Amino acid sequence: MQDSAVLLDVCDVTVRFGDLTVLDAVRMQVGLGEIVGLIGSNGSGKSSLLNVASGYYQPSEGEATITGISISALSPEGVARLGVGRSFQNIGSLQELTTGEYMMLGLETDWAVGLAPALLSLRSSRRAEQAARETVRGWAERAGVADYLGVPLKHCPYGVRKIADIVRAVIAGPTLLLLDEPTSGVASGDRAMIADLIRTLVEGTNRSVVVVDHDVEFVSSLAGSMVALAAGRVIARGPTAEVLADRAVVDTFIGHASEGLVDQIAPGEQR
Ligand SMILES: Nc1ncnc2c1ncn2[C@@H]1O[C@H](COP(=O)(O)OP(=O)(O)OP(=O)(O)O)[C@@H](O)[C@H]1O
């Protein structure tokens, strides 16, 4: 990959917590307009790598850059200002917001910098709020959650909260979107819709996505290339079909039962 085409460059990043090495000299590159899948078994370091890429974890060694700018010393807010968006496993007190209000945060460019001010500023302009509501309704209808727009997230099914968070992240239009297990807790019938939302962000743009998920078939349907982690180390990287066929990947976590997966799923295939 030409350097000019690299959006995220994780270069020999090691992360340690005390005696525990959670990432060990990890390299990963994400190109402009690329969807990269990050796969690995439980505890292999996937979320930690996303945390490095979004400024939540500082490398103990090595460096991560976005468009050549080092993010190693930046706060999560500083990394967000570079156009990096992410999904959240736990949205904490924001569950008080309705699904519609939460999705609207995605339209506030500085939302990650200050959530409460973001919401207040949205509310301060009725016309802007009306336009935002219409935009959000369109996305909610498309994502099948329009019935929940006025319902506080804390009263919504888990799958609806997850979809709301993905929509919020996608409509923010980040340059790089980091998605941590977007399908966990989501009905299997909604997975193709989530894949479509993610493709919408990328298609025809230079935007990029890193997607972590235990559903390897889901990741394969989206990602042109993959990185596989085991115990904090990269055990395979490259085009999706090659990684899925990699002996170490199959042996480590896909399992022999899935060896035919590569034949069944073409990378980037619509499901
Ligand atoms: N802040 C932290 N402090 C201490 N240990 C941590 C921290 N963050 C992650 N770890 C440890 O790092 C290892 C990798 O965790 P991580 O969540 O990155 O794995 P994962 O591949 O995302 O796992 P899963 O698929 O179960 O979500 C685990 O042993 C975890 O306990």
The ligand as a Tripos MOL2 file, in Angstrom:
@<TRIPOS>MOLECULE
LIG
   31    33     1     0     0
SMALL
NO_CHARGES

@<TRIPOS>ATOM
      1 N1         -7.4150   -1.6800   30.7640 N.pl3     1 LIG1
      2 C1         -6.9850   -2.9350   30.9250 C.ar      1 LIG1
      3 N2         -6.3310   -3.3070   32.0330 N.ar      1 LIG1
      4 C2         -5.9030   -4.5770   32.2020 C.ar      1 LIG1
      5 N3         -6.0720   -5.5620   31.2960 N.ar      1 LIG1
      6 C3         -6.7230   -5.2340   30.1710 C.ar      1 LIG1
      7 C4         -7.2180   -3.9240   29.9170 C.ar      1 LIG1
      8 N4         -7.8060   -3.9050   28.7000 N.ar      1 LIG1
      9 C5         -7.7100   -5.1620   28.2180 C.ar      1 LIG1
     10 N5         -7.0810   -5.9520   29.1020 N.ar      1 LIG1
     11 C6         -6.7790   -7.3810   28.9300 C.3       1 LIG1
     12 O1         -6.2400   -7.5280   27.6480 O.3       1 LIG1
     13 C7         -6.6330   -8.7760   27.0860 C.3       1 LIG1
     14 C8         -7.2660   -8.5020   25.7380 C.3       1 LIG1
     15 O2         -8.5270   -7.8800   25.9690 O.3       1 LIG1
     16 P1         -9.4140   -7.3170   24.7750 P.3       1 LIG1
     17 O3        -10.6860   -6.8340   25.3690 O.co2     1 LIG1
     18 O4         -8.6100   -6.3750   23.9640 O.co2     1 LIG1
     19 O5         -9.6440   -8.6500   23.9310 O.3       1 LIG1
     20 P2        -10.7420   -8.9470   22.8260 P.3       1 LIG1
     21 O6        -10.0690   -9.7030   21.7500 O.co2     1 LIG1
     22 O7        -11.4510   -7.6980   22.4370 O.co2     1 LIG1
     23 O8        -11.7280   -9.9030   23.6260 O.3       1 LIG1
     24 P3        -13.3140  -10.1400   23.4510 P.3       1 LIG1
     25 O9        -13.4960  -10.7820   22.1140 O.co2     1 LIG1
     26 O10       -13.6440  -11.0680   24.5800 O.co2     1 LIG1
     27 O11       -13.9760   -8.7980   23.5570 O.co2     1 LIG1
     28 C9         -7.5710   -9.4260   28.0960 C.3       1 LIG1
     29 O12        -6.8070  -10.3250   28.8720 O.3       1 LIG1
     30 C10        -8.0330   -8.2590   28.9300 C.3       1 LIG1
     31 O13        -8.3590   -8.6740   30.2310 O.3       1 LIG1
@<TRIPOS>BOND
     1     1     2 1
     2     2     3 ar
     3     2     7 ar
     4     3     4 ar
     5     4     5 ar
     6     5     6 ar
     7     6     7 ar
     8     6    10 ar
     9     7     8 ar
    10     8     9 ar
    11     9    10 ar
    12    10    11 1
    13    11    12 1
    14    11    30 1
    15    12    13 1
    16    13    14 1
    17    13    28 1
    18    14    15 1
    19    15    16 1
    20    16    17 2
    21    16    18 1
    22    16    19 1
    23    19    20 1
    24    20    21 2
    25    20    22 1
    26    20    23 1
    27    23    24 1
    28    24    25 2
    29    24    26 1
    30    24    27 1
    31    28    29 1
    32    28    30 1
    33    30    31 1
@<TRIPOS>SUBSTRUCTURE
     1 LIG1         1 GROUP 0 **** ****
